[in-house]
Amino acid sequence: MKSHTGWTIGRKLMASFMLVSAITTILGGVGYYAVDRGGAAIDELGVVRLPSVDSLLIISEAQTAVDSAENALLSRDIDLQARQEKYDNFAAAWKRVEEAWKVYEPLPQTAEEEALWNRFVPAWEAWKRDHEAYVVLSREYDKTVESQQRADALYGRMAQQALSRNMASFLKAEALLNNVIAIYDVKMQTQESFEKVDILTVYSLMVISEAQTCVDGAENALLDRSGDLASRRASYERIAECWGRIEAAWRVYEPLEQTPEEVVAWREFLPAWNEWRADHEAFVALSREYDATVEDYRKGNELYHKMTEQALVTNAKSFAPSESLLNQIVQINRDVATATARDSQAQAAMFRTVMLVSAFICVISAMSLGVLITRGINRNLTRIATQLGEGADQVNDAAGQVSSASQSLAEGASEQASSLEETSSALEQMAAMTRTNAENSKQANELAGQARQAANEGDKSMVQLNEAMTGINDSSDKISKIIKVIEEIAFQTNLLALNAAVEAARAGEHGKGFAVVADEVRNLAQRCAQAARETTGLIEDSVHRAQQGTQVATEVGKSLSAIVGQVAKVSDLIGGISQASQEQAQGVDQVNTAVSQMDKVTQQNAAGAEESASAAEELAAQSQAVKGMVGELVAMVGGAGNRGAGSGPSTVTKRTNQTAHRPMNIKTGSTGNKKPRPRPVGAAAGKTKPDAEFLDLSGDEDNLNQF
């Protein structure tokens, strides 16, 4: 073999593939780096910044919610239920803060963000302590809310009594008393001197008028909500003193002699005075009742002022720094997220350009290498394919010799045809019977197994069904006992509701609300009793259905007995099939005897076919080798469409058919009717002709190495 320094086809292909692989590796590396950087940006945005911003906004929202609820608690118009809702809002907001805190704190932070967070935590704790102090004051204030509301209601009634009723009756009585005093004013102007009776009359009337004004002033003092119990006791003492002066003056005035005009005016005055006095006593009764709420009202005012100071001054001072720092941390995360997104977009644009340029270079390189390599291979392989076609013609000549040997084999095959036909018919019948018996046996076995399994499962189901029936009956008994207990509880509840209604009726106005509750409890007790009766009916129906289930289970047991009988019948069928299979086995033995006779004839034919087999193996090996090489080379040169044109199988078949009617001697190649001499089996393997006798390719090795 000659050696050449030029590159072979393998080296050229390897070099081109390595170049394309290198370009692809570079392109893949750039793409991987771009994907990695994009993934890092996505992690920074989705895993760190978005959860951070979301958690910080939740904390900010919760802080605002807490501050809003604090301001709402400063309203003195809301009741305890509304105030409790605000406390619930506190709890919900702090829960949101705790959850958001757990999400944000483990996340990575920038240096600036970490510094702000370290400043924010103490500020947040300070505001939280101030908030808790405010909640303590608010809780203390809650203890005075109901008393203050009762005080407001009483004060409203007091104000209505004093400023409406008392004022009207006071002005009426005062005007009529002034009419009586006016009689003496006229008398003073018309007479030069007064008698002692006149002086006593005018004095007592003036004392009564002054004391009435004193009582009215004390009533107005009692309307002042800023006073304590001591000042209110002083007002009561002043009222008692005024009434003492009135009674003393009244005792002086009544025995004195009155003029006819004065008698008429005094009679008009007395009903108005009595009306005003009754209104005054009603006011005093309301005021005495109001006195029981004064201390709670004063305490509530003090607590309210402390709450206001805590919320609007102390809490506001600690709220502002924590809110400002929290907003700065949120802004830092937003800025980092924005910068990360901007950098990611810039990197994506750069990597997109690099990928496009790399892909263009890779495509151009691959196309150039493909054109160069294809042109070099086609030029040399076309010539090689022509030489291989000539070798295929030599194979066709050898195929003619094989056809003559096949002729002698055909004569022996005709002698075997008659016996083979008889044997074939017998084998077909026996095979059909055997297949039928086998299928019947298989189906019978499957049916027997299924029936046995169904019977076993039915037995297990019967056991489970009986256990379920027993459990249902036990559960029904227990439920019946529970229903009885519920009925007794409903009966006792009904009695208690009746007793509560009676007590509420005795309590009168104060028991109306309790009476409504008692009536609702009674209704609930009746509904419970009705539900218990309905449940009892359902349980009785369940027991009845359980009994029906027991009857069905009995019928199922009978069905299982019938199934067992069917299984026995199936076993009989299987026995019959087994007997038929034995008879068929005897027929198969007879067929085997005939086959043995045919085998002897086949051995005789094998000796004559050995020579043809040897030549056929040699021709087949050469033909397959040449056919494969020609097909691959033609496909490489001209494409898949020209594969059949260069391989030559159709030509071989045609020439073989043309020479099949004239047998040739395998060794000499002469035509005639002489049968080939038999050779021992295996001789062909050691006496195959060299490939050079069929196709000489030694001269093409130099051409292949030029690649």
C-alpha positions as CSV (number, residue, x, y, z in Angstrom):
1,M,0.0,0.0,0.0
2,K,1.4,3.4,-1.0
3,S,1.6,6.1,1.7
4,H,0.5,9.7,0.9
5,T,1.0,12.9,2.8
6,G,-2.4,14.4,1.7
7,W,-5.4,14.6,3.9
8,T,-7.9,11.7,3.8
9,I,-11.7,12.1,3.8
10,G,-11.8,11.3,7.5
11,R,-9.3,14.0,8.4
12,K,-11.1,16.6,6.3
13,L,-14.5,15.7,7.8
14,M,-13.0,15.6,11.3
15,A,-11.4,19.0,10.8
16,S,-14.6,20.6,9.5
17,F,-16.7,19.1,12.2
18,M,-14.3,20.3,14.9
19,L,-14.4,23.8,13.4
20,V,-18.2,23.8,13.4
21,S,-18.2,22.3,16.9
22,A,-15.9,25.1,18.1
23,I,-18.1,27.8,16.6
24,T,-21.2,26.1,18.1
25,T,-19.4,25.8,21.5
26,I,-18.6,29.5,21.4
27,L,-22.2,30.3,20.4
28,G,-23.6,28.0,23.1
29,G,-21.2,29.5,25.7
30,V,-22.4,33.1,24.9
31,G,-26.0,31.9,25.0
32,Y,-25.4,30.1,28.4
33,Y,-23.7,33.2,29.8
34,A,-26.6,35.4,28.6
35,V,-29.2,33.0,30.1
36,D,-27.2,32.8,33.4
37,R,-27.1,36.6,33.6
38,G,-30.8,36.8,32.8
39,G,-31.6,34.2,35.4
40,A,-29.6,36.1,38.0
41,A,-31.5,39.3,37.1
42,I,-34.8,37.4,37.4
43,D,-33.7,36.0,40.7
44,E,-32.8,39.4,42.0
45,L,-36.1,40.9,40.9
46,G,-38.5,37.9,41.6
47,V,-36.8,36.3,44.6
48,V,-35.4,39.4,46.4
49,R,-36.7,42.8,45.3
50,L,-40.4,42.0,44.6
51,P,-40.9,40.1,47.9
52,S,-39.0,42.9,49.7
53,V,-41.1,45.7,48.3
54,D,-44.3,43.7,48.8
55,S,-43.4,42.9,52.5
56,L,-42.3,46.5,53.2
57,L,-45.5,47.8,51.7
58,I,-47.5,45.4,53.8
59,I,-45.7,46.7,56.9
60,S,-46.3,50.3,55.8
61,E,-50.0,49.6,55.2
62,A,-50.3,47.9,58.6
63,Q,-48.7,50.8,60.3
64,T,-51.1,53.2,58.6
65,A,-54.0,50.9,59.6
66,V,-52.8,51.0,63.2
67,D,-52.5,54.8,63.2
68,S,-56.0,55.1,61.6
69,A,-57.5,52.8,64.2
70,E,-55.8,54.8,67.0
71,N,-57.4,58.0,65.6
72,A,-60.8,56.2,65.4
73,L,-60.5,55.2,69.1
74,L,-60.3,58.9,69.9
75,S,-63.9,59.3,68.9
76,R,-66.1,59.5,72.0
77,D,-69.2,58.6,70.0
78,I,-68.5,55.0,69.2
79,D,-69.7,52.2,71.5
80,L,-67.7,49.3,73.0
81,Q,-68.5,47.0,70.1
82,A,-67.0,49.5,67.6
83,R,-64.0,50.0,69.9
84,Q,-63.4,46.2,70.0
85,E,-63.5,46.1,66.2
86,K,-60.6,48.6,66.3
87,Y,-58.7,46.4,68.7
88,D,-59.3,43.5,66.3
89,N,-58.0,45.7,63.5
90,F,-54.8,46.2,65.6
91,A,-54.4,42.4,66.0
92,A,-54.9,41.8,62.3
93,A,-52.5,44.6,61.3
94,W,-49.8,43.3,63.7
95,K,-50.3,39.8,62.3
96,R,-49.7,41.1,58.8
97,V,-46.6,42.9,60.0
98,E,-45.2,39.7,61.7
99,E,-45.8,37.7,58.5
100,A,-44.2,40.3,56.2
101,W,-41.3,40.8,58.7
102,K,-40.5,37.0,58.5
103,V,-40.5,37.3,54.7
104,Y,-38.3,40.4,54.4
105,E,-35.7,39.9,57.2
106,P,-33.9,36.8,55.7
107,L,-33.7,38.4,52.2
108,P,-30.4,39.8,51.0
109,Q,-29.9,43.6,51.6
110,T,-27.6,46.2,50.1
111,A,-25.2,48.1,52.4
112,E,-27.4,51.2,52.4
113,E,-30.5,49.2,52.9
114,E,-29.0,47.3,55.8
115,A,-27.9,50.6,57.5
116,L,-31.4,52.0,57.1
117,W,-33.0,48.8,58.4
118,N,-30.7,48.9,61.5
119,R,-32.0,52.5,62.1
120,F,-35.6,51.5,61.3
121,V,-35.9,48.6,63.8
122,P,-35.3,50.8,67.0
123,A,-37.6,53.5,65.6
124,W,-40.2,50.9,64.9
125,E,-39.9,49.4,68.4
126,A,-40.2,52.8,70.0
127,W,-43.4,53.5,68.0
128,K,-44.7,50.1,68.9
129,R,-44.1,50.8,72.6
130,D,-45.9,54.1,72.3
131,H,-48.7,52.3,70.6
132,E,-48.9,49.7,73.3
133,A,-49.0,52.5,75.9
134,Y,-51.9,54.1,74.0
135,V,-53.7,50.8,73.9
136,V,-53.4,50.4,77.7
137,L,-54.9,53.9,78.1
138,S,-57.7,53.1,75.7
139,R,-58.5,49.8,77.5
140,E,-58.7,51.8,80.8
141,Y,-60.9,54.3,79.0
142,D,-63.2,51.5,77.8
143,K,-64.1,50.8,81.4
144,T,-65.8,54.2,81.6
145,V,-67.5,54.2,78.2
146,E,-70.8,52.7,79.4
147,S,-70.9,55.0,82.4
148,Q,-70.2,58.0,80.2
149,Q,-72.9,57.0,77.8
150,R,-75.3,56.6,80.7
151,A,-74.1,60.0,82.0
152,D,-74.7,61.5,78.5
153,A,-78.2,60.2,78.4
154,L,-78.9,61.5,81.9
155,Y,-77.4,64.8,81.2
156,G,-79.5,65.1,78.1
157,R,-82.6,64.5,80.1
158,M,-81.4,67.0,82.8
159,A,-80.8,69.6,80.1
160,Q,-84.2,69.0,78.5
161,Q,-85.8,69.2,81.9
162,A,-84.0,72.4,83.0
163,L,-83.9,74.3,79.7
164,S,-87.3,73.4,78.5
165,R,-89.8,72.5,81.2
166,N,-88.3,74.2,84.1
167,M,-87.6,77.3,82.1
168,A,-91.2,77.6,80.9
169,S,-92.7,77.0,84.4
170,F,-90.1,79.3,86.0
171,L,-90.9,82.2,83.7
172,K,-94.6,81.7,84.2
173,A,-94.4,81.6,88.0
174,E,-92.0,84.5,88.0
175,A,-94.3,86.6,85.8
176,L,-97.3,85.9,88.0
177,L,-95.2,86.6,91.2
178,N,-94.1,89.9,89.6
179,N,-97.8,90.7,89.0
180,V,-98.4,90.4,92.8
181,I,-95.4,92.6,93.5
182,A,-96.6,95.1,90.9
183,I,-99.7,95.7,93.0
184,Y,-97.5,97.1,95.8
185,D,-95.4,99.1,93.3
186,V,-98.6,100.9,92.2
187,K,-99.7,101.3,95.8
188,M,-96.2,102.7,96.7
189,Q,-96.5,105.3,94.0
190,T,-100.1,106.4,95.0
191,Q,-99.7,106.4,98.8
192,E,-97.4,108.6,100.9
193,S,-96.7,106.0,103.5
194,F,-96.7,102.1,104.0
195,E,-98.2,100.2,106.8
196,K,-96.3,97.4,108.6
197,V,-98.4,94.8,106.8
198,D,-97.4,96.3,103.4
199,I,-93.8,96.2,104.3
200,L,-93.9,92.6,105.5
201,T,-95.8,91.6,102.4
202,V,-93.4,93.3,100.0
203,Y,-90.4,91.8,101.9
204,S,-91.7,88.3,101.9
205,L,-92.6,88.5,98.2
206,M,-89.1,89.8,97.3
207,V,-87.5,87.0,99.3
208,I,-89.6,84.4,97.5
209,S,-88.7,85.9,94.1
210,E,-85.0,86.1,95.0
211,A,-84.9,82.5,96.3
212,Q,-86.7,81.3,93.1
213,T,-83.9,83.0,91.1
214,C,-81.4,81.4,93.5
215,V,-82.8,77.9,92.8
216,D,-82.7,78.5,89.1
217,G,-79.1,79.6,89.3
218,A,-78.3,76.4,91.3
219,E,-80.0,74.3,88.6
220,N,-77.8,76.0,86.0
221,A,-74.7,75.2,88.1
222,L,-75.7,71.6,88.2
223,L,-75.7,71.6,84.4
224,D,-72.0,72.3,84.4
225,R,-70.2,69.0,83.7
226,S,-66.8,70.3,84.7
227,G,-67.7,70.3,88.4
228,D,-66.9,67.5,90.8
229,L,-69.2,65.9,93.4
230,A,-68.1,68.5,96.0
231,S,-69.3,71.4,93.9
232,R,-72.5,69.6,93.1
233,R,-73.1,69.0,96.8
234,A,-72.6,72.7,97.3
235,S,-75.3,73.4,94.7
236,Y,-77.7,71.0,96.5
237,E,-77.0,72.8,99.8
238,R,-77.6,76.2,98.1
239,I,-80.9,74.9,96.8
240,A,-81.9,73.7,100.2
241,E,-81.0,77.1,101.7
242,C,-83.0,78.9,99.0
243,W,-86.0,76.7,99.8
244,G,-85.5,77.4,103.4
245,R,-85.8,81.2,102.8
246,I,-88.8,80.6,100.6
247,E,-90.6,78.6,103.3
248,A,-89.8,81.2,105.9
249,A,-91.0,84.0,103.7
250,W,-94.1,82.0,102.8
251,R,-95.0,81.6,106.4
252,V,-94.7,85.3,106.9
253,Y,-96.8,86.2,103.9
254,E,-99.7,83.8,104.1
255,P,-101.2,85.1,107.4
256,L,-101.1,88.7,106.2
257,E,-104.1,90.6,105.1
258,Q,-104.5,90.7,101.3
259,T,-106.4,93.1,99.1
260,P,-109.1,91.7,96.7
261,E,-106.8,92.3,93.7
262,E,-103.9,90.6,95.5
263,V,-106.1,87.6,96.3
264,V,-107.0,87.1,92.7
265,A,-103.3,87.5,91.6
266,W,-102.1,85.1,94.3
267,R,-104.6,82.5,93.3
268,E,-103.3,82.6,89.7
269,F,-99.8,82.4,91.0
270,L,-100.1,79.3,93.2
271,P,-100.7,76.7,90.4
272,A,-97.8,78.1,88.4
273,W,-95.6,78.0,91.4
274,N,-96.5,74.4,92.2
275,E,-95.9,73.4,88.6
276,W,-92.5,75.0,88.7
277,R,-91.6,73.3,92.0
278,A,-92.7,69.9,90.6
279,D,-90.5,70.4,87.6
280,H,-87.6,71.5,89.9
281,E,-88.0,68.4,92.0
282,A,-87.9,66.2,88.8
283,F,-84.7,68.0,87.8
284,V,-83.1,67.3,91.2
285,A,-84.0,63.6,90.9
286,L,-82.3,63.4,87.5
287,S,-79.3,65.3,88.9
288,R,-79.1,62.9,91.9
289,E,-79.1,60.0,89.5
290,Y,-76.5,61.7,87.3
291,D,-74.2,62.2,90.4
292,A,-73.5,58.4,90.3
293,T,-71.7,58.9,86.9
294,V,-69.7,62.0,87.7
295,E,-66.5,60.3,88.9
296,D,-66.5,57.9,85.9
297,Y,-67.1,60.8,83.6
298,R,-64.3,62.8,85.2
299,K,-62.0,59.8,85.0
300,G,-63.0,59.2,81.4
301,N,-62.2,62.8,80.6
302,E,-58.8,62.5,82.2
303,L,-58.1,59.2,80.3
304,Y,-59.3,60.8,77.1
305,H,-57.0,63.7,77.5
306,K,-54.1,61.3,78.2
307,M,-55.1,59.2,75.1
308,T,-55.2,62.4,73.0
309,E,-51.8,63.4,74.3
310,Q,-50.4,59.9,73.7
311,A,-51.8,59.6,70.2
312,L,-51.4,63.1,68.7
313,V,-48.1,64.0,70.4
314,T,-46.1,61.0,71.7
315,N,-47.2,58.5,69.0
316,A,-47.0,61.1,66.2
317,K,-43.3,61.8,67.2
318,S,-42.3,58.1,67.1
319,F,-44.6,57.3,64.1
320,A,-42.9,59.9,61.7
321,P,-39.3,58.5,61.9
322,S,-40.3,54.9,61.5
323,E,-42.6,55.8,58.6
324,S,-39.9,57.9,56.9
325,L,-37.2,55.2,57.3
326,L,-39.6,52.5,56.0
327,N,-40.4,54.7,52.9
328,Q,-36.7,55.1,52.3
329,I,-36.1,51.3,52.4
330,V,-39.0,50.8,50.0
331,Q,-37.5,53.4,47.6
332,I,-34.1,51.7,47.8
333,N,-35.6,48.4,46.8
334,R,-37.5,50.0,44.0
335,D,-34.3,51.8,42.8
336,V,-32.4,48.5,42.9
337,A,-35.1,46.7,41.0
338,T,-35.2,49.4,38.4
339,A,-31.4,49.4,38.0
340,T,-31.4,45.6,37.7
341,A,-34.1,45.6,35.1
342,R,-32.3,48.3,33.1
343,D,-28.9,46.4,33.3
344,S,-30.7,43.2,32.3
345,Q,-32.2,44.9,29.2
346,A,-28.9,46.3,28.2
347,Q,-27.2,42.9,28.6
348,A,-30.0,41.3,26.6
349,A,-29.5,43.7,23.7
350,M,-25.7,43.1,23.7
351,F,-26.1,39.3,23.9
352,R,-28.7,39.4,21.1
353,T,-26.2,41.2,18.8
354,V,-23.4,38.7,19.7
355,M,-25.7,35.8,19.1
356,L,-26.8,37.1,15.7
357,V,-23.2,37.7,14.6
358,S,-22.0,34.3,15.9
359,A,-24.9,32.5,14.2
360,F,-24.1,34.3,10.9
361,I,-20.4,33.3,11.1
362,C,-21.3,29.7,11.9
363,V,-23.7,29.4,9.0
364,I,-21.3,30.9,6.5
365,S,-18.4,28.6,7.7
366,A,-20.6,25.5,7.6
367,M,-21.8,26.3,4.1
368,S,-18.3,26.9,2.8
369,L,-16.9,23.7,4.3
370,G,-19.9,21.7,2.9
371,V,-19.4,23.0,-0.6
372,L,-15.6,22.3,-0.6
373,I,-15.9,18.8,0.9
374,T,-18.8,17.8,-1.3
375,R,-17.1,18.8,-4.5
376,G,-13.9,16.9,-3.6
377,I,-15.8,13.7,-2.7
378,N,-18.2,13.7,-5.7
379,R,-15.3,14.0,-8.2
380,N,-13.5,10.9,-6.9
381,L,-16.4,8.8,-5.9
382,T,-18.0,9.1,-9.4
383,R,-15.1,7.2,-10.9
384,I,-15.1,4.6,-8.2
385,A,-18.8,4.0,-8.7
386,T,-18.2,3.2,-12.4
387,Q,-15.7,0.5,-11.6
388,L,-18.0,-1.0,-9.0
389,G,-20.7,-1.2,-11.7
390,E,-18.5,-3.4,-13.8
391,G,-17.9,-5.7,-10.9
392,A,-21.7,-6.0,-10.6
393,D,-21.8,-7.4,-14.1
394,Q,-19.4,-10.2,-13.2
395,V,-21.7,-11.1,-10.3
396,N,-24.6,-11.5,-12.8
397,D,-22.6,-14.2,-14.6
398,A,-22.0,-16.1,-11.4
399,A,-25.7,-15.9,-10.7
400,G,-26.3,-17.9,-14.0
401,Q,-24.4,-20.8,-12.6
402,V,-26.5,-20.7,-9.4
403,S,-29.6,-20.9,-11.5
404,S,-28.5,-24.2,-13.1
405,A,-28.0,-25.8,-9.6
406,S,-31.4,-24.5,-8.6
407,Q,-33.0,-26.4,-11.5
408,S,-31.9,-29.8,-10.1
409,L,-33.2,-28.9,-6.7
410,A,-36.6,-28.1,-8.3
411,E,-36.9,-31.7,-9.6
412,G,-36.4,-33.1,-6.0
413,A,-38.9,-30.6,-4.6
414,S,-41.6,-31.9,-7.0
415,E,-41.2,-35.5,-5.6
416,Q,-41.8,-34.2,-2.1
417,A,-44.9,-32.1,-3.1
418,S,-47.4,-35.0,-3.1
419,S,-46.5,-36.2,0.4
420,L,-46.2,-32.7,1.7
421,E,-49.8,-32.0,0.5
422,E,-51.2,-35.0,2.4
423,T,-49.2,-34.1,5.5
424,S,-50.2,-30.5,5.3
425,S,-54.0,-31.3,5.3
426,A,-53.6,-33.6,8.3
427,L,-51.5,-31.1,10.1
428,E,-54.1,-28.3,9.4
429,Q,-56.9,-30.4,10.8
430,M,-55.0,-31.4,13.9
431,A,-53.8,-27.9,14.4
432,A,-57.3,-26.6,14.2
433,M,-58.5,-29.1,16.8
434,T,-55.6,-28.5,19.0
435,R,-56.2,-24.7,18.9
436,T,-59.9,-25.2,19.6
437,N,-59.2,-27.5,22.6
438,A,-56.5,-25.1,23.9
439,E,-58.9,-22.1,23.7
440,N,-61.7,-24.1,25.4
441,S,-59.4,-25.2,28.1
442,K,-58.1,-21.7,28.7
443,Q,-61.6,-20.2,28.8
444,A,-62.8,-23.0,31.1
445,N,-59.9,-22.4,33.4
446,E,-60.5,-18.7,33.4
447,L,-64.2,-19.1,34.1
448,A,-63.5,-21.6,36.9
449,G,-61.0,-19.2,38.5
450,Q,-63.3,-16.2,38.1
451,A,-66.2,-18.2,39.6
452,R,-64.0,-19.4,42.5
453,Q,-62.8,-15.9,43.1
454,A,-66.3,-14.5,42.9
455,A,-67.5,-17.1,45.4
456,N,-64.6,-16.2,47.8
457,E,-65.2,-12.5,47.4
458,G,-69.0,-13.0,47.9
459,D,-68.3,-14.9,51.1
460,K,-66.0,-12.1,52.4
461,S,-68.6,-9.5,51.4
462,M,-71.3,-11.4,53.3
463,V,-69.1,-11.4,56.4
464,Q,-68.4,-7.6,56.0
465,L,-72.1,-7.0,55.3
466,N,-73.1,-8.9,58.5
467,E,-70.5,-6.9,60.5
468,A,-71.8,-3.6,58.9
469,M,-75.4,-4.6,59.9
470,T,-74.3,-5.3,63.4
471,G,-72.5,-1.9,63.6
472,I,-75.6,-0.1,62.2
473,N,-77.8,-1.7,64.8
474,D,-75.4,-0.8,67.6
475,S,-75.0,2.8,66.3
476,S,-78.8,3.1,66.1
477,D,-79.2,2.1,69.7
478,K,-76.5,4.6,70.8
479,I,-78.1,7.4,68.7
480,S,-81.5,6.6,70.2
481,K,-80.0,7.1,73.7
482,I,-78.4,10.3,72.6
483,I,-81.8,11.5,71.1
484,K,-83.5,10.8,74.4
485,V,-80.9,12.9,76.2
486,I,-81.4,15.7,73.6
487,E,-85.2,15.5,74.2
488,E,-84.7,15.8,78.0
489,I,-82.3,18.7,77.5
490,A,-84.8,20.4,75.2
491,F,-87.6,19.9,77.7
492,Q,-85.5,21.3,80.6
493,T,-84.4,24.2,78.4
494,N,-88.0,24.9,77.6
495,L,-88.9,25.0,81.3
496,L,-85.9,27.2,82.0
497,A,-87.0,29.6,79.2
498,L,-90.5,29.7,80.7
499,N,-89.1,30.5,84.1
500,A,-86.9,33.2,82.6
501,A,-89.8,34.7,80.8
502,V,-91.8,34.8,84.1
503,E,-88.9,36.5,85.8
504,A,-88.5,38.9,82.9
505,A,-92.2,39.8,83.2
506,R,-91.8,40.5,86.8
507,A,-88.8,42.7,86.1
508,G,-91.0,44.9,83.9
509,E,-89.3,47.4,81.7
510,H,-85.8,46.2,82.7
511,G,-86.6,42.7,81.7
512,K,-87.9,43.2,78.2
513,G,-84.6,42.3,76.6
514,F,-84.2,39.3,78.8
515,A,-87.7,38.2,77.9
516,V,-86.9,38.4,74.2
517,V,-83.8,36.2,74.8
518,A,-85.9,33.7,76.9
519,D,-88.4,33.5,74.1
520,E,-85.7,32.8,71.5
521,V,-84.2,30.1,73.9
522,R,-87.7,28.6,74.1
523,N,-88.0,28.5,70.4
524,L,-84.6,26.9,70.1
525,A,-85.6,24.3,72.6
526,Q,-88.8,23.5,70.7
527,R,-86.8,23.2,67.5
528,C,-84.3,20.9,69.2
529,A,-87.2,18.7,70.3
530,Q,-88.7,18.6,66.8
531,A,-85.3,17.8,65.3
532,A,-85.0,15.0,67.9
533,R,-88.3,13.5,66.9
534,E,-87.4,13.7,63.2
535,T,-84.0,12.0,63.9
536,T,-85.8,9.2,65.8
537,G,-88.0,8.6,62.7
538,L,-84.9,8.5,60.5
539,I,-83.2,6.0,62.8
540,E,-86.3,3.7,62.8
541,D,-86.2,3.8,59.0
542,S,-82.5,3.0,59.1
543,V,-83.2,-0.1,61.3
544,H,-85.9,-1.2,58.9
545,R,-83.5,-0.9,55.9
546,A,-80.9,-2.8,57.9
547,Q,-83.4,-5.7,58.2
548,Q,-84.0,-5.5,54.5
549,G,-80.3,-5.7,54.0
550,T,-80.1,-8.9,56.1
551,Q,-82.7,-10.5,53.8
552,V,-80.8,-9.5,50.7
553,A,-77.6,-11.0,52.3
554,T,-79.5,-14.3,52.7
555,E,-80.5,-14.2,49.1
556,V,-76.9,-13.5,48.1
557,G,-75.8,-16.6,50.1
558,K,-78.1,-18.7,48.0
559,S,-76.7,-17.2,44.9
560,L,-73.2,-18.1,46.1
561,S,-74.3,-21.8,46.5
562,A,-75.6,-21.8,42.9
563,I,-72.2,-20.4,41.8
564,V,-70.4,-23.3,43.5
565,G,-72.6,-25.7,41.5
566,Q,-71.7,-24.0,38.3
567,V,-68.0,-24.2,39.2
568,A,-68.5,-28.0,39.5
569,K,-70.0,-28.2,36.0
570,V,-67.2,-26.2,34.6
571,S,-64.7,-28.7,36.1
572,D,-66.5,-31.5,34.2
573,L,-66.2,-29.6,31.0
574,I,-62.5,-29.2,31.6
575,G,-62.2,-33.0,32.1
576,G,-63.9,-33.6,28.8
577,I,-61.5,-31.2,27.1
578,S,-58.6,-33.0,28.6
579,Q,-59.8,-36.3,27.2
580,A,-60.2,-34.8,23.7
581,S,-56.6,-33.4,23.9
582,Q,-55.3,-36.9,24.6
583,E,-57.0,-38.2,21.5
584,Q,-55.5,-35.4,19.5
585,A,-52.1,-36.3,20.8
586,Q,-52.4,-39.7,19.2
587,G,-53.1,-38.1,15.9
588,V,-50.1,-35.9,16.3
589,D,-47.9,-39.0,16.7
590,Q,-49.1,-40.3,13.4
591,V,-48.2,-37.0,11.7
592,N,-44.8,-37.2,13.3
593,T,-44.2,-40.6,11.6
594,A,-45.1,-39.1,8.2
595,V,-42.8,-36.2,8.8
596,S,-40.0,-38.6,9.5
597,Q,-40.4,-40.2,6.1
598,M,-40.4,-36.8,4.5
599,D,-37.2,-35.9,6.4
600,K,-35.4,-38.9,4.8
601,V,-36.2,-37.5,1.3
602,T,-35.1,-34.1,2.4
603,Q,-31.7,-35.5,3.5
604,Q,-31.2,-37.0,0.0
605,N,-32.0,-33.6,-1.6
606,A,-29.6,-31.8,0.7
607,A,-26.6,-33.7,-0.8
608,G,-27.5,-32.5,-4.3
609,A,-28.2,-28.9,-3.0
610,E,-24.8,-28.6,-1.2
611,E,-22.9,-27.6,-4.4
612,S,-25.5,-25.0,-5.3
613,A,-25.5,-23.6,-1.7
614,S,-21.7,-23.2,-1.8
615,A,-21.8,-21.2,-5.0
616,A,-24.8,-19.2,-3.8
617,E,-23.1,-18.2,-0.5
618,E,-20.1,-17.0,-2.5
619,L,-22.2,-15.1,-4.9
620,A,-24.5,-13.7,-2.1
621,A,-21.5,-12.4,-0.2
622,Q,-19.9,-10.7,-3.2
623,S,-23.3,-9.4,-4.4
624,Q,-24.2,-7.9,-1.0
625,A,-20.8,-6.3,-0.6
626,V,-20.8,-4.8,-4.1
627,K,-24.4,-3.7,-3.8
628,G,-23.8,-1.9,-0.5
629,M,-20.7,-0.1,-1.7
630,V,-22.4,0.9,-5.0
631,G,-25.5,2.1,-3.2
632,E,-23.6,4.2,-0.7
633,L,-21.3,5.7,-3.3
634,V,-24.1,6.5,-5.7
635,A,-26.1,8.1,-2.8
636,M,-23.1,10.2,-1.8
637,V,-22.4,11.3,-5.4
638,G,-25.9,11.8,-6.9
639,G,-28.2,11.8,-3.9
640,A,-30.9,9.4,-2.7
641,G,-32.8,9.7,-6.0
642,N,-30.0,8.0,-8.0
643,R,-29.4,5.2,-5.4
644,G,-31.1,2.4,-7.5
645,A,-29.5,3.4,-10.8
646,G,-25.9,2.6,-9.8
647,S,-26.4,-0.4,-7.5
648,G,-27.6,-2.8,-10.2
649,P,-29.9,-5.2,-8.4
650,S,-32.5,-5.1,-11.2
651,T,-29.9,-6.0,-13.8
652,V,-28.8,-9.0,-11.9
653,T,-32.4,-10.3,-11.7
654,K,-33.0,-9.8,-15.3
655,R,-29.9,-11.6,-16.5
656,T,-30.6,-14.5,-14.1
657,N,-34.0,-15.0,-15.5
658,Q,-32.6,-15.0,-19.0
659,T,-30.2,-17.8,-18.2
660,A,-32.4,-19.9,-15.9
661,H,-33.5,-22.3,-18.7
662,R,-29.9,-23.4,-19.5
663,P,-28.0,-24.7,-16.5
664,M,-24.3,-24.2,-16.4
665,N,-21.5,-26.2,-14.7
666,I,-20.4,-24.2,-11.7
667,K,-16.7,-25.1,-12.2
668,T,-16.4,-24.9,-16.1
669,G,-19.2,-22.5,-16.9
670,S,-20.4,-24.8,-19.8
671,T,-24.1,-25.4,-20.4
672,G,-25.8,-28.8,-20.3
673,N,-27.9,-31.1,-18.2
674,K,-25.1,-32.6,-16.1
675,K,-25.9,-32.4,-12.4
676,P,-23.2,-30.9,-10.1
677,R,-21.1,-33.3,-8.0
678,P,-22.2,-33.2,-4.3
679,R,-19.7,-31.8,-1.8
680,P,-19.6,-32.2,2.0
681,V,-21.5,-29.7,4.2
682,G,-19.2,-26.9,5.2
683,A,-16.7,-27.1,2.3
684,A,-17.8,-23.8,0.9
685,A,-16.7,-21.9,4.0
686,G,-13.1,-22.8,3.5
687,K,-12.9,-22.5,-0.4
688,T,-14.4,-19.1,-1.2
689,K,-12.7,-17.2,-4.0
690,P,-10.8,-14.1,-3.2
691,D,-12.4,-10.7,-3.8
692,A,-9.8,-9.8,-6.4
693,E,-11.3,-12.4,-8.8
694,F,-14.7,-10.5,-8.8
695,L,-13.7,-6.8,-8.4
696,D,-10.1,-5.4,-8.4
697,L,-10.1,-2.2,-6.3
698,S,-6.3,-2.1,-5.6
699,G,-5.8,0.7,-8.1
700,D,-8.5,2.9,-6.4
701,E,-6.7,3.1,-3.0
702,D,-4.5,5.9,-4.2
703,N,-7.5,7.8,-5.4
704,L,-9.2,7.5,-2.0
705,N,-6.1,8.6,-0.2
706,Q,-6.0,11.9,-2.2
707,F,-8.9,13.1,-0.1
